[in-house]
Amino acid sequence: MCQRKHQSSNRGFSVIEVIVVVAIMSVMIGLISITYTVVKKANVTKASKSIDNLLTTCREKAMTNSAKEWKVVIDGDRAVIIKVDSEGNEIEIASETIPSNVEVYVVADDGVSQYYAADNPISISFKLLSGEVSSVYTTGVTIKGSGTQCRIVSDYKNKKQSTITLYYATGKHTVE
């Protein structure tokens, strides 16, 4: 008689219990994937704000501090403010890391040409005292043409973008 009691208690999971566990796991996986996507998209905004802060700081330094040149260099995974002294030495002043899943590129004033920072560093330099944009260039290519502005785009897999519009005549910029 004792053996019958032990055999009857070893029945396993019911169908309802398995369905409940699968449903709970599905909800958890869904929440995790949504959270992951939101975090990745937030990196786009972070990248744009970092570049915007560096542009603002660099422009202010160009208007107030003496140096041969002040520029922001965006190089794939980081953006850097560089001061070029009178002897041509480049001194790194500040830098920001760009999240690895975010692509940064410049759209030229023609609205078509795109230059990716991951391919070649993009440099934006400011005129001394006035703070105007003196040049926007990458290896072998001058991006600043006869237009009035260019756009610096932070992009996450074409799902989320943040754009900094840089106005040449004033050096001012806006984030959209």
Residue frames as a rotation matrix with the C-alpha (Angstrom) as fourth column:
MET 1
0.555 0.832 0.000 0.00
0.832 -0.555 0.000 0.00
0.000 0.000 -1.000 0.00
CYS 2
0.338 -0.520 -0.785 2.86
0.206 -0.773 0.600 2.34
-0.918 -0.365 -0.154 0.64
GLN 3
-0.664 -0.636 0.394 4.09
0.495 0.021 0.868 1.87
-0.560 0.772 0.301 -2.90
ARG 4
-0.001 0.746 0.666 0.82
0.983 -0.122 0.138 3.09
0.184 0.655 -0.733 -4.38
LYS 5
0.758 0.262 -0.597 1.05
0.451 -0.872 0.189 6.42
-0.471 -0.413 -0.780 -2.53
HIS 6
-0.129 -0.897 -0.423 4.51
0.051 -0.432 0.900 7.11
-0.990 0.095 0.102 -3.95
GLN 7
-0.669 -0.108 0.735 3.50
0.693 0.265 0.670 6.26
-0.267 0.958 -0.102 -7.50
SER 8
0.308 0.890 0.336 0.46
0.946 -0.325 -0.006 8.50
0.103 0.319 -0.942 -7.49
SER 9
0.653 -0.087 -0.752 2.42
0.270 -0.901 0.339 11.60
-0.708 -0.424 -0.565 -6.33
ASN 10
-0.460 -0.881 -0.111 4.88
0.101 -0.176 0.979 11.43
-0.882 0.439 0.170 -9.28
ARG 11
0.398 0.784 0.477 2.52
0.630 0.145 -0.763 12.80
-0.667 0.604 -0.436 -11.97
GLY 12
-0.527 -0.646 0.552 4.68
0.848 -0.367 0.382 15.61
-0.044 0.669 0.742 -13.54
PHE 13
-0.850 0.179 -0.496 3.47
-0.125 -0.982 -0.142 19.01
-0.512 -0.058 0.857 -14.83
SER 14
0.107 0.928 0.357 -0.02
0.615 0.220 -0.757 19.63
-0.781 0.301 -0.547 -16.05
VAL 15
-0.118 -0.069 0.991 -0.68
0.959 -0.266 0.096 21.30
0.257 0.962 0.098 -19.39
ILE 16
0.827 0.485 0.286 -1.95
0.389 -0.859 0.331 24.42
0.407 -0.163 -0.899 -17.63
GLU 17
0.682 -0.643 -0.349 1.26
0.213 -0.281 0.936 24.75
-0.699 -0.713 -0.055 -15.61
VAL 18
-0.260 -0.788 0.559 3.39
0.820 0.125 0.558 24.50
-0.509 0.603 0.614 -18.76
ILE 19
0.190 0.420 0.888 1.23
0.831 -0.551 0.082 27.11
0.523 0.722 -0.453 -20.55
VAL 20
0.974 0.169 -0.152 1.57
0.227 -0.767 0.600 29.52
-0.015 -0.619 -0.785 -17.60
VAL 21
0.283 -0.947 -0.153 5.37
0.377 -0.037 0.925 29.13
-0.882 -0.319 0.347 -17.52
VAL 22
-0.326 -0.363 0.873 5.63
0.940 -0.024 0.341 29.68
-0.103 0.932 0.349 -21.31
ALA 23
0.560 0.613 0.558 3.40
0.648 -0.743 0.166 32.76
0.516 0.269 -0.813 -21.07
ILE 24
0.882 -0.283 -0.376 5.51
0.156 -0.579 0.801 34.27
-0.444 -0.765 -0.466 -18.27
MET 25
-0.094 -0.973 0.210 8.72
0.584 0.117 0.803 33.60
-0.806 0.198 0.557 -20.20
SER 26
-0.056 0.144 0.988 7.26
0.966 -0.241 0.090 35.20
0.251 0.960 -0.126 -23.34
VAL 27
0.895 0.417 0.161 6.34
0.352 -0.879 0.320 38.37
0.275 -0.230 -0.934 -21.45
MET 28
0.616 -0.726 -0.306 9.79
0.159 -0.266 0.951 38.56
-0.772 -0.634 -0.049 -19.87
ILE 29
-0.278 -0.718 0.638 11.57
0.818 0.171 0.549 38.10
-0.503 0.675 0.540 -23.20
GLY 30
0.297 0.487 0.821 9.36
0.834 -0.551 0.026 40.79
0.465 0.677 -0.570 -24.75
LEU 31
0.985 0.072 -0.158 10.16
0.152 -0.802 0.578 43.26
-0.085 -0.593 -0.801 -21.97
ILE 32
0.240 -0.969 -0.052 13.88
0.359 0.039 0.932 42.57
-0.902 -0.243 0.358 -22.20
SER 33
-0.268 -0.344 0.900 13.93
0.957 0.016 0.291 43.12
-0.115 0.939 0.325 -25.99
ILE 34
0.643 0.541 0.542 11.97
0.582 -0.805 0.113 46.38
0.497 0.243 -0.833 -25.69
THR 35
0.868 -0.374 -0.327 14.31
0.090 -0.529 0.844 47.62
-0.488 -0.762 -0.425 -22.96
TYR 36
-0.049 -0.937 0.345 17.36
0.656 0.231 0.719 46.71
-0.753 0.261 0.604 -25.05
THR 37
-0.038 0.112 0.993 16.01
0.948 -0.309 0.071 48.62
0.315 0.944 -0.094 -28.07
VAL 38
0.899 0.411 0.149 15.15
0.335 -0.867 0.369 51.67
0.281 -0.281 -0.918 -25.97
VAL 39
0.573 -0.764 -0.296 18.64
0.204 -0.217 0.955 51.74
-0.794 -0.607 0.031 -24.46
LYS 40
-0.269 -0.694 0.668 20.27
0.848 0.159 0.506 51.46
-0.457 0.702 0.546 -27.90
LYS 41
0.250 0.438 0.863 18.10
0.801 -0.595 0.070 54.25
0.545 0.674 -0.500 -29.29
ALA 42
0.958 0.064 -0.278 18.92
0.238 -0.719 0.653 56.44
-0.158 -0.692 -0.704 -26.28
ASN 43
0.099 -0.995 -0.008 22.58
0.659 0.060 0.750 56.13
-0.746 -0.079 0.662 -27.27
VAL 44
-0.051 -0.044 0.998 21.81
0.927 -0.373 0.030 58.15
0.371 0.927 0.060 -30.42
THR 45
0.820 0.416 0.394 20.64
0.232 -0.870 0.435 61.08
0.524 -0.265 -0.810 -28.32
LYS 46
0.759 -0.601 -0.250 23.65
0.266 -0.065 0.962 60.70
-0.594 -0.797 0.110 -26.04
ALA 47
-0.095 -0.827 0.554 26.04
0.931 0.123 0.343 60.75
-0.352 0.549 0.758 -29.01
SER 48
0.177 0.234 0.956 24.46
0.700 -0.712 0.045 63.89
0.692 0.662 -0.290 -30.47
LYS 49
0.975 0.207 0.081 24.51
0.085 -0.682 0.726 65.69
0.206 -0.701 -0.683 -27.12
SER 50
0.465 -0.877 -0.121 28.16
0.543 0.174 0.822 64.76
-0.700 -0.448 0.557 -26.60
ILE 51
-0.261 -0.544 0.798 29.16
0.964 -0.190 0.185 66.08
0.051 0.817 0.574 -30.03
ASP 52
0.499 0.541 0.677 27.01
0.482 -0.823 0.302 69.18
0.720 0.175 -0.671 -29.52
ASN 53
0.944 -0.171 -0.280 28.72
0.197 -0.386 0.901 69.91
-0.263 -0.906 -0.331 -26.17
LEU 54
0.040 -0.991 0.129 32.15
0.748 0.116 0.654 69.53
-0.663 0.070 0.746 -27.74
LEU 55
-0.102 -0.016 0.995 31.22
0.878 -0.471 0.083 71.84
0.467 0.882 0.062 -30.62
THR 56
0.837 0.472 0.276 29.97
0.273 -0.798 0.537 74.47
0.474 -0.374 -0.797 -28.17
THR 57
0.729 -0.619 -0.293 33.10
0.298 -0.099 0.950 74.24
-0.616 -0.779 0.112 -26.02
CYS 58
-0.146 -0.823 0.549 35.41
0.912 0.103 0.397 74.34
-0.383 0.558 0.736 -29.03
ARG 59
0.196 0.313 0.929 33.64
0.721 -0.688 0.080 77.36
0.665 0.654 -0.361 -30.54
GLU 60
0.982 0.186 -0.012 33.81
0.137 -0.672 0.728 79.24
0.127 -0.717 -0.686 -27.22
LYS 61
0.411 -0.903 -0.122 37.52
0.478 0.100 0.873 78.48
-0.776 -0.417 0.473 -26.88
ALA 62
-0.166 -0.447 0.879 38.16
0.984 -0.130 0.120 79.65
0.060 0.885 0.461 -30.45
MET 63
0.493 0.442 0.750 36.49
0.447 -0.868 0.218 82.98
0.747 0.228 -0.625 -29.63
THR 64
0.968 -0.012 0.252 38.35
-0.211 -0.581 0.786 83.54
0.137 -0.814 -0.565 -26.35
ASN 65
0.543 -0.805 0.240 41.68
0.068 0.326 0.943 81.66
-0.837 -0.495 0.232 -26.32
SER 66
0.403 -0.479 -0.780 44.60
-0.894 -0.388 -0.224 82.24
-0.196 0.788 -0.584 -28.59
ALA 67
0.014 -0.438 0.899 45.81
0.097 0.895 0.434 79.31
-0.995 0.081 0.055 -30.64
LYS 68
-0.872 -0.334 -0.357 46.56
-0.324 -0.151 0.934 78.63
-0.366 0.930 0.024 -34.26
GLU 69
-0.440 0.756 -0.485 43.41
-0.494 0.247 0.834 76.51
0.750 0.606 0.265 -34.65
TRP 70
-0.597 0.397 0.697 40.60
-0.566 0.408 -0.717 74.95
-0.569 -0.822 -0.019 -32.60
LYS 71
-0.368 0.474 -0.800 38.80
-0.762 0.339 0.551 71.92
0.533 0.813 0.236 -33.99
VAL 72
0.154 0.469 0.870 36.53
-0.709 0.666 -0.234 69.01
-0.688 -0.581 0.435 -33.14
VAL 73
-0.572 -0.361 -0.736 37.55
-0.765 0.557 0.322 65.68
0.294 0.748 -0.595 -34.66
ILE 74
0.408 0.734 0.542 34.98
-0.773 0.594 -0.223 62.88
-0.486 -0.328 0.810 -34.87
ASP 75
-0.421 -0.693 -0.586 36.72
-0.865 0.500 0.030 59.57
0.273 0.520 -0.810 -35.40
GLY 76
-0.398 0.308 -0.864 34.35
-0.080 0.927 0.367 56.61
0.914 0.215 -0.344 -35.37
ASP 77
0.178 0.482 -0.858 34.04
0.718 0.532 0.448 55.83
0.673 -0.696 -0.251 -31.67
ARG 78
0.053 -0.117 -0.992 35.08
0.879 -0.465 0.102 59.17
-0.473 -0.877 0.078 -30.14
ALA 79
0.611 0.119 0.783 34.98
0.498 -0.827 -0.262 62.92
0.616 0.550 -0.564 -30.60
VAL 80
0.066 -0.756 -0.651 37.85
0.969 -0.108 0.224 65.14
-0.240 -0.645 0.726 -29.47
ILE 81
0.999 0.043 -0.030 38.56
0.037 -0.984 -0.173 68.87
-0.037 0.171 -0.985 -29.08
ILE 82
0.247 -0.963 0.110 42.03
0.963 0.257 0.082 69.65
-0.107 0.085 0.991 -30.37
LYS 83
0.861 -0.151 -0.485 43.99
-0.093 -0.986 0.141 72.84
-0.500 -0.076 -0.863 -29.89
VAL 84
0.479 -0.753 0.452 46.72
0.838 0.239 -0.491 73.49
0.262 0.613 0.745 -32.45
ASP 85
0.509 -0.340 -0.791 49.34
0.420 -0.704 0.573 75.79
-0.752 -0.623 -0.215 -30.95
SER 86
0.730 -0.209 -0.650 51.48
-0.515 -0.793 -0.324 78.31
-0.448 0.571 -0.688 -32.82
GLU 87
-0.362 -0.931 -0.043 54.14
-0.784 0.279 0.554 75.65
-0.504 0.234 -0.831 -33.45
GLY 88
-0.154 0.397 -0.905 51.65
-0.831 0.444 0.336 73.22
0.535 0.803 0.262 -35.02
ASN 89
-0.977 -0.188 -0.105 51.46
-0.093 0.807 -0.583 70.84
0.194 -0.560 -0.805 -32.04
GLU 90
-0.085 0.991 -0.103 48.06
-0.318 0.071 0.945 69.23
0.944 0.113 0.309 -31.55
ILE 91
-0.961 -0.178 0.212 46.91
-0.239 0.144 -0.960 69.15
0.141 -0.973 -0.181 -27.93
GLU 92
-0.328 0.875 -0.355 43.85
0.443 0.475 0.760 67.13
0.834 0.092 -0.544 -26.94
ILE 93
-0.717 0.122 0.686 41.68
-0.518 -0.752 -0.408 69.24
0.466 -0.648 0.602 -24.65
ALA 94
-0.292 0.698 0.653 38.57
-0.686 0.323 -0.652 67.09
-0.667 -0.639 0.384 -24.10
SER 95
-0.820 0.067 -0.568 36.99
-0.430 0.583 0.689 63.97
0.378 0.809 -0.450 -25.54
GLU 96
-0.007 0.873 0.487 33.75
-0.854 0.248 -0.457 62.02
-0.520 -0.419 0.744 -25.48
THR 97
-0.897 -0.222 0.383 33.15
-0.051 0.911 0.409 58.38
-0.440 0.347 -0.828 -26.34
ILE 98
-0.239 0.821 -0.519 30.52
-0.968 -0.158 0.195 57.66
0.078 0.549 0.832 -28.98
PRO 99
0.177 0.357 0.917 28.53
-0.522 0.824 -0.220 54.46
-0.834 -0.440 0.332 -28.31
SER 100
-0.719 -0.657 0.226 29.67
-0.214 0.519 0.828 51.60
-0.661 0.547 -0.514 -30.53
ASN 101
-0.347 0.652 0.674 26.26
0.792 0.589 -0.162 50.96
-0.503 0.477 -0.721 -32.06
VAL 102
0.641 0.563 -0.522 25.86
0.257 -0.798 -0.545 54.56
-0.723 0.215 -0.656 -33.29
GLU 103
-0.091 -0.620 0.780 27.14
0.995 -0.027 0.094 55.68
-0.038 0.784 0.619 -36.70
VAL 104
0.332 0.118 -0.936 28.10
0.219 -0.975 -0.046 59.32
-0.918 -0.190 -0.349 -37.10
TYR 105
-0.286 -0.419 0.862 28.29
0.946 0.018 0.323 60.94
-0.151 0.908 0.391 -40.51
VAL 106
-0.435 0.086 -0.896 28.21
-0.004 -0.996 -0.093 64.40
-0.901 -0.037 0.433 -42.05
VAL 107
0.269 0.558 0.785 25.76
0.908 0.126 -0.400 65.30
-0.322 0.820 -0.473 -44.78
ALA 108
-0.755 -0.654 0.046 27.30
0.616 -0.684 0.390 67.99
-0.223 0.323 0.920 -46.99
ASP 109
-0.501 0.549 -0.669 25.47
-0.166 -0.820 -0.548 71.17
-0.849 -0.163 0.502 -47.89
ASP 110
-0.766 0.278 -0.580 24.38
-0.595 0.036 0.803 69.60
0.244 0.960 0.138 -51.19
GLY 111
0.060 0.848 0.526 22.10
-0.959 0.196 -0.206 67.36
-0.277 -0.492 0.825 -49.08
VAL 112
0.820 0.245 -0.516 23.33
-0.462 0.816 -0.347 64.20
0.336 0.523 0.783 -50.82
SER 113
0.044 -0.915 -0.400 27.00
-0.182 0.387 -0.904 63.52
0.982 0.113 -0.149 -50.04
GLN 114
0.931 0.232 0.282 27.57
-0.325 0.176 0.929 61.62
0.166 -0.957 0.239 -46.81
TYR 115
-0.031 -0.990 -0.140 30.92
-0.406 0.141 -0.903 61.18
0.913 0.029 -0.406 -45.07
TYR 116
0.834 0.394 -0.386 31.16
0.093 0.588 0.803 58.54
0.544 -0.706 0.454 -42.35
ALA 117
0.487 -0.641 0.593 33.39
-0.863 -0.457 0.215 59.13
0.133 -0.617 -0.776 -39.31
ALA 118
0.647 -0.227 0.727 34.09
-0.171 0.887 0.429 55.39
-0.743 -0.402 0.536 -39.11
ASP 119
0.809 -0.340 0.480 35.74
0.584 0.367 -0.724 55.54
0.069 0.866 0.495 -42.57
ASN 120
-0.280 -0.870 0.406 37.83
0.683 -0.478 -0.552 58.70
0.674 0.123 0.728 -42.07
PRO 121
-0.376 0.116 -0.919 37.98
0.817 -0.426 -0.388 61.24
-0.437 -0.897 0.066 -39.24
ILE 122
0.286 0.532 0.797 35.79
0.738 -0.652 0.171 64.30
0.611 0.539 -0.580 -39.74
SER 123
-0.560 -0.559 -0.612 37.25
0.809 -0.528 -0.258 67.65
-0.179 -0.640 0.747 -38.60
ILE 124
0.539 0.694 0.478 35.31
0.685 -0.691 0.231 70.81
0.490 0.203 -0.848 -37.88
SER 125
-0.473 -0.766 -0.436 37.42
0.881 -0.421 -0.216 73.88
-0.018 -0.486 0.874 -37.21
PHE 126
0.661 0.721 -0.205 36.36
0.742 -0.669 0.039 77.33
-0.109 -0.178 -0.978 -36.04
LYS 127
0.148 -0.566 0.811 37.75
0.411 -0.711 -0.571 80.77
0.899 0.418 0.127 -36.90
LEU 128
-0.490 -0.427 -0.760 39.52
0.868 -0.155 -0.473 82.52
0.085 -0.891 0.447 -34.11
LEU 129
-0.954 0.089 -0.287 37.69
0.052 -0.891 -0.450 85.38
-0.296 -0.444 0.845 -32.38
SER 130
-0.543 0.797 -0.264 34.52
-0.813 -0.420 0.402 85.17
0.210 0.433 0.877 -34.52
GLY 131
-0.456 0.338 0.823 33.59
-0.389 0.756 -0.526 81.52
-0.800 -0.560 -0.213 -33.86
GLU 132
0.440 0.576 -0.689 32.54
-0.871 0.088 -0.483 80.98
-0.218 0.813 0.540 -37.48
VAL 133
0.646 -0.221 0.731 33.13
0.218 0.971 0.101 77.59
-0.732 0.094 0.675 -39.07
SER 134
0.067 -0.696 -0.714 36.37
-0.758 -0.501 0.417 77.84
-0.649 0.514 -0.562 -41.02
SER 135
-0.430 -0.186 -0.884 36.34
-0.807 0.517 0.284 74.32
0.405 0.835 -0.372 -42.43
VAL 136
0.412 0.460 0.787 34.64
-0.601 0.786 -0.145 70.94
-0.685 -0.414 0.600 -42.36
TYR 137
0.153 -0.466 -0.872 36.77
-0.921 0.253 -0.296 68.24
0.358 0.848 -0.390 -43.90
THR 138
0.794 -0.074 0.603 37.72
-0.186 0.915 0.357 64.59
-0.578 -0.396 0.713 -43.95
THR 139
-0.117 -0.944 0.308 40.72
0.157 0.288 0.945 62.86
-0.981 0.159 0.115 -45.47
GLY 140
-0.818 -0.394 0.419 41.23
0.454 0.006 0.891 64.39
-0.354 0.919 0.174 -48.91
VAL 141
-0.255 0.811 0.526 37.76
0.767 -0.161 0.621 65.99
0.588 0.562 -0.581 -49.08
THR 142
-0.996 0.087 -0.015 36.57
-0.064 -0.833 -0.550 69.44
-0.060 -0.547 0.835 -48.06
ILE 143
-0.455 0.891 -0.009 32.96
0.889 0.453 -0.060 69.03
-0.049 -0.036 -0.998 -46.99
LYS 144
0.085 0.468 -0.880 32.25
0.390 -0.828 -0.403 72.72
-0.917 -0.308 -0.253 -46.43
GLY 145
-0.334 -0.112 0.936 31.23
0.943 -0.054 0.330 74.05
0.014 0.992 0.124 -49.80
SER 146
-0.867 0.023 0.498 29.46
0.119 -0.960 0.252 77.19
0.484 0.278 0.830 -50.89
GLY 147
0.077 0.978 -0.195 26.35
0.471 0.137 0.872 76.40
0.879 -0.158 -0.450 -48.86
THR 148
0.051 0.059 0.997 25.36
-0.602 -0.795 0.078 77.76
0.797 -0.604 -0.006 -45.49
GLN 149
0.212 0.118 0.970 25.24
-0.940 0.296 0.169 74.63
-0.268 -0.948 0.173 -43.36
CYS 150
-0.464 -0.210 -0.861 25.92
-0.431 0.902 0.012 70.93
0.774 0.376 -0.509 -42.96
ARG 151
0.595 0.694 0.405 24.33
-0.737 0.270 0.620 68.26
0.321 -0.668 0.672 -40.81
ILE 152
-0.699 -0.715 -0.009 26.05
-0.618 0.610 -0.496 65.90
0.360 -0.341 -0.868 -38.39
VAL 153
0.352 0.914 -0.203 23.87
-0.753 0.405 0.518 62.82
0.555 -0.030 0.831 -38.05
SER 154
-0.742 -0.386 0.548 23.96
-0.633 0.673 -0.382 60.19
-0.222 -0.631 -0.744 -35.31
ASP 155
0.090 0.763 -0.641 22.18
-0.900 0.337 0.275 57.08
0.426 0.552 0.717 -36.54
TYR 156
-0.522 -0.156 0.838 21.15
-0.568 0.797 -0.205 53.75
-0.636 -0.584 -0.505 -35.02
LYS 157
-0.798 0.094 0.596 20.44
0.352 0.874 0.334 51.20
-0.490 0.476 -0.730 -37.78
ASN 158
-0.867 0.445 0.225 18.15
-0.033 -0.500 0.865 53.64
0.497 0.743 0.448 -39.64
LYS 159
-0.111 0.852 -0.511 15.65
0.847 0.350 0.399 53.31
0.519 -0.389 -0.761 -36.77
LYS 160
0.761 0.273 -0.589 16.56
0.579 -0.695 0.426 56.41
-0.293 -0.665 -0.687 -34.78
GLN 161
-0.081 -0.783 0.617 18.44
0.832 -0.394 -0.391 59.52
0.550 0.482 0.683 -35.83
SER 162
0.628 0.148 -0.764 19.49
0.546 -0.783 0.297 62.73
-0.554 -0.604 -0.573 -34.17
THR 163
0.283 -0.454 0.845 20.81
0.858 -0.274 -0.434 65.59
0.429 0.848 0.312 -36.27
ILE 164
0.111 -0.339 -0.934 23.02
0.523 -0.779 0.345 68.55
-0.845 -0.527 0.091 -35.43
THR 165
0.680 0.096 0.727 22.68
0.691 -0.413 -0.593 71.36
0.243 0.906 -0.347 -37.95
LEU 166
-0.021 -0.809 -0.587 25.90
0.733 -0.412 0.542 73.40
-0.680 -0.419 0.602 -38.09
TYR 167
0.909 0.380 0.172 25.62
0.405 -0.700 -0.589 76.91
-0.104 0.605 -0.790 -39.54
TYR 168
0.168 -0.945 0.280 28.84
0.949 0.077 -0.307 78.04
0.268 0.317 0.910 -41.21
ALA 169
0.109 -0.131 0.985 28.41
0.261 -0.953 -0.156 81.83
0.959 0.274 -0.069 -40.93
THR 170
0.475 0.156 0.866 27.97
-0.678 -0.562 0.473 81.88
0.561 -0.812 -0.161 -37.16
GLY 171
-0.655 -0.699 -0.286 29.34
-0.386 0.635 -0.669 78.54
0.649 -0.328 -0.686 -35.97
LYS 172
-0.369 0.612 0.700 26.14
-0.855 0.073 -0.514 78.02
-0.365 -0.788 0.496 -34.04
HIS 173
-0.806 0.107 -0.582 24.40
-0.216 0.862 0.458 74.68
0.551 0.495 -0.672 -34.15
THR 174
-0.068 0.853 0.517 21.07
-0.996 -0.027 -0.086 73.12
-0.059 -0.521 0.852 -33.20
VAL 175
-0.971 -0.175 0.161 20.17
-0.184 0.982 -0.045 69.56
-0.150 -0.074 -0.986 -32.23
GLU 176
-0.134 0.955 -0.263 17.02
-0.974 -0.079 0.212 68.00
0.181 0.284 0.941 -33.68
